[in-house]
Amino acid sequence: MEKIIFRQGLSNYLEYLVFRLYEKEYFSFMDSSFDYVGKIIDFIYINIETFPYKNTPEKLEILGKHYITYKSNNRTSWYIFFDITANGTFLITNILNNHQEEIKFLNL
């Protein structure tokens, strides 16, 4: 397996996301919120090496040079942005969902 590293601060964002989803009542139980975010993380570890990725449009390259899409349900897709280093390490740089403004530049 290739090495996978999360950009500094991204782990904090995922932790925040767990609590925010629960706080906004997307989930009735904290465990459900943990499971939801855990599935995003699992998707990254299981698929980053083999899942077909797309090149990020120039306007969004600051988020990462490539991205893959994880569809968590009928309403929400997550876009995992990453760079690949010279030694083959996957650096996960950002994670956004389709409800965020920046995603409009992906030309989906």
Buried (B, 14 or more C-beta within 10 A) or exposed (E): EEEBBBBEEBEEBBEEBBEEBBEEEEBEEEEEBBEBBEEBBEBBEEBBEEEEBEEBEEEBEEBBBBBBBBEBEEEEBBBBBBBBEEEEEBBBBBBBBBEEEBBEEBEE
